[in-house]
């Protein structure tokens, strides 16, 4: 029996190996010189037979892993007892060492490990031979001879255990006592047990040779059975490791995983499934899969997830335990036995609610933008055709109205395209480079506001527009083009979502924190409180895009908030159903801003 350490030897370990190897070699030479060989035909024949038995006893090994080492359980001690009793002292030691050397060479052990194992065994064998032949006079048939042989074999086992533990302690950086405690139990039990079998076998060989196989056969059979148990144990441990790995995968997978037997009974319900459906594993395990996962398909038809041999994925909408609807994607992974019969099904579930929402939003966006572009194009085309066919017949006043209408609708399209382009840029750049693209220079809000209102005043002559700029809040720090774009979007919203006869007011003043406040008020339908944050998201509209009564692509307020934040401010809303809405943009005042590189001097107003 010996142990294979797994770590790389260091200087201390190398010194121990060299010491044990040299000590074993010197001990072997010492016993040969102390007890010279007296070779006779009978002793030579016995030595050859025992050499073969010794080599075989070492080759019949069971690898037993524990800790960081691999221990080989052999029948070597059985052969050692026979070598010491049936051969002269030096010949018995040499035969045992030679048999071990052949076994190690057959296993292709490294030179260093072979030298160490031969050295440690030589030390133990010499001590055992000296004890048996020195104190027991080599008298196997006497009590003191048997006692001496028992003490010698105990010393043999002890030397092996001591040297191996020293090497393992040095290699694995562990306490020597801890290694002895871990390795000692198996080593002592196997060493003493094998020695006892060897004693009985030698006794029978000397008195009733025919019964020797009857003694050795159970030992060999037990050894083989133990070898099978060890293999089974190692297989079981590997299966436990693989099961643990799979368990960790299941527990940490973002996909829901369900394992169901062929009859549909659920045997595994992953944590992701608990989160996705609101049904705990304790509730799900043991129940039928179609009962747990059922809902509606794309066309509203009832659909249930069943164990299936088909791998085609499909989607359905389920009602979770919390009462919310979710769309899930289902994929099957059927398992079959060797006869091709379905034994179980691994069902992989993905929550695709967000993806479907994105697809729906894409469809709504295409529908909305198509509507927004088609709406002004139709009158533009009609007016252009009128001027082309009957331009000379149209009176000047009517021609002016037609051209103003074309300009108004063209302005609407320009604003829409600019909003879409800016929104696309913000999304593509991750909303990080936008502040670098927006200038912060003094902006005359009086001029910018009048310019933003001009087209609306012209296109809505029956609506009352109020524009009030307080002198202290007249000059803001920002980008004049973007400020005008923000105002145009807010005014456009106020006009769209209020009746034609109501007023729209734009008020600019300076608040206590030094920021300039721009408020756009309308007397329209108002916005529910729970929608105050939603309306600032991209492509968010409170109307159904298939039945909407007002225009717009749903990006105006998103653009306003992004631009306001890029200029160091923000945008918020105050509104209630039936009481109109007030959108407020906060911008830094020019006096509070330090001029940025590349900006115009404060004396140059942009308007």
Number of C-alpha atoms within 10 A of each C-alpha: 22 17 22 16 19 12 13 9 17 11 10 12 18 16 13 18 24 16 15 23 24 18 17 24 17 15 19 22 15 14 20 17 11 11 12 13 13 10 12 9 8 8 16 14 12 14 22 13 12 22 23 16 21 27 24 19 21 23 21 17 18 21 18 17 14 10 10 12 16 16 21 18 23 21 28 26 27 27 28 29 28 22 28 28 21 20 18 20 26 25 23 24 26 21 24 29 23 17 25 25 19 18 19 21 13 11 11 10 14 11 11 12 15 17 20 24 26 22 27 26 26 29 25 24 33 27 23 28 29 21 22 27 21 14 17 21 15 24 16 21 10 12 11 16 20 17 16 25 29 20 18 26 28 19 19 25 25 17 20 25 22 16 20 22 24 19 25 25 19 19 19 17 10 13 13 16 13 12 20 18 11 14 21 18 10 14 22 16 12 19 24 18 15 21 25 16 20 24 21 15 23 21 17 17 16 12 10 11 13 11 12 17 14 12 15 16 11 12 17 15 11 12 18 15 12 14 18 13 13 16 15 12 13 15 12 12 12 12 12 12 12 12 12 12 12 12 13 11 13 19 17 13 14 17 17 25 24 24 23 25 20 19 14 20 20 24 17 19 23 23 21 22 25 19 13 19 22 16 17 16 17 11 11 21 18 15 15 19 24 16 14 19 18 17 23 16 16 12 7 10 9 12 17 16 21 21 26 19 17 10 12 10 11 13 20 23 22 21 16 18 13 9 10 10 14 18 22 23 16 19 21 22 16 21 16 13 9 6 6 8 12 17 15 23 24 19 22 18 21 18 21 16 15 11 11 14 12 12 12 12 16 13 12 18 19 14 14 22 18 12 17 18 19 13 15 18 16 12 15 20 11 13 19 15 12 15 15 10 10 9 14 10 10 13 9 11 8 10 17 12 13 20 15 15 18 20 15 18 20 16 14 20 18 12 16 21 14 14 23 18 12 17 19 12 14 17 13 11 10 10 13 12 13 19 16 10 10 17 20 25 28 28 24 20 25 18 14 20 22 14 15 19 19 11 16 17 14 13 15 13 11 12 17 14 18 13 15 14 17 14 11 13 23 19 27 28 29 27 22 23 14 18 25 20 21 23 22 24 22 24 22 19 21 23 23 16 18 18 14 15 12 14 18 22 17 22 17 25 17 22 13 6 7 15 22 26 22 24 22 23 24 28 20 24 16 18 19 13 13 8 13 14 10 14 19 22 15 18 20 19 18 12 11 10 21 10 7 12 11 13 17 22 24 24 22 27 23 19 24 25 19 21 26 23 17 23 23 16 19 18 21 16 19 16 20 16 12 12 14 18 23 23 20 20 26 24 25 25 23 23 14 11 16 11 16 11 6 9 12 15 11 16 8 12 15 19 19
